[in-house]
C-alpha cells in the first residue's frame, strides 16, 4: 500500500511541477501530510530522472513536455521512419488476429500496411485509421465511438472506454508521445491516456510503435508502466541505454529498417 501511496503522491507532485514549473517542500509537506524528508526523497527521485533540479526549499522543472502537434503536422514528421515502423508492425499480424490500433500518425502507417491482410479484425479509436481500412476487403473494422478530438482525429471519452469492455484482443499497437525508462509511457491528453490505459487492459500483448525521438520524453499523462508492455518497434535512432533498459525489463526491441 505504501508503495502505491508513494507512486500516486509522486505523480501528483510531478503534475504540479509540470503545471507550475516549481514546487516548495513546505507546501508539499502541508498538502500530503508527510515529512520533509519524504518530500525531499520524492524531489530527489525527479532529479535522478532528469525531470527537476533541487533548489533551496524545493525543486524546479528541467524537462518541459514538448508541445503537441496536430495530426497533419505529425504525419509529415519522420515519415520514412514511421513508414518502416508501420511495415514492420504489420508483419506481426496474422490471419485470425483481433487487434487494437491506437490513433496516431505512426500507427496510421501500420493501417496502411494491413490493407492486403486477410481475416483480421481491427478495433480503433482513430478516424483516419478506420478510413484507411474502409475498403480493405480482408479487414473487419470496429470503431470505438465516443467524442471526436479534432486535433488528433481520435475518438475518446467514457463512451469510447466502455465500447472496449465486451472484447478481448490479441495485440494492442499503441502510439505514445513519450517513453521514459523510469516514468513509462505518456501522452499529452488526459482523456486519451485514460482510453489507452483501458486498451492496455483489454489486450494480451502490448506493442508500442514509436520513432526514437520519443525516448526519454515525459508528457503530462501516464498511460502505463513499462512492465506492462511486451515489445517496442522503433527506428535505428534508438540509443544504447534505452535499448538496454528496455531489454533488461524483458521487452523485445525491434528496429525497423527503412525501405531501400
PyMOL commands that set and color helices and strands:
alter all, ss='L'
color gray80, all
select helices_A, chain A and resi 2-20+25-32+36-48+71-76+79-90+105-113+127-132+158-163+190-202+212-214+226-228+240-248
alter helices_A, ss='H'
color red, helices_A
select strands_A, chain A and resi 22-24+52-55+58-61+98-101+120-124+139-143+147-149+154-156+169-175+178-180+184-187+203-209+221-224+231-234+252-255
alter strands_A, ss='S'
color yellow, strands_A
deselect
rebuild
show_as cartoon
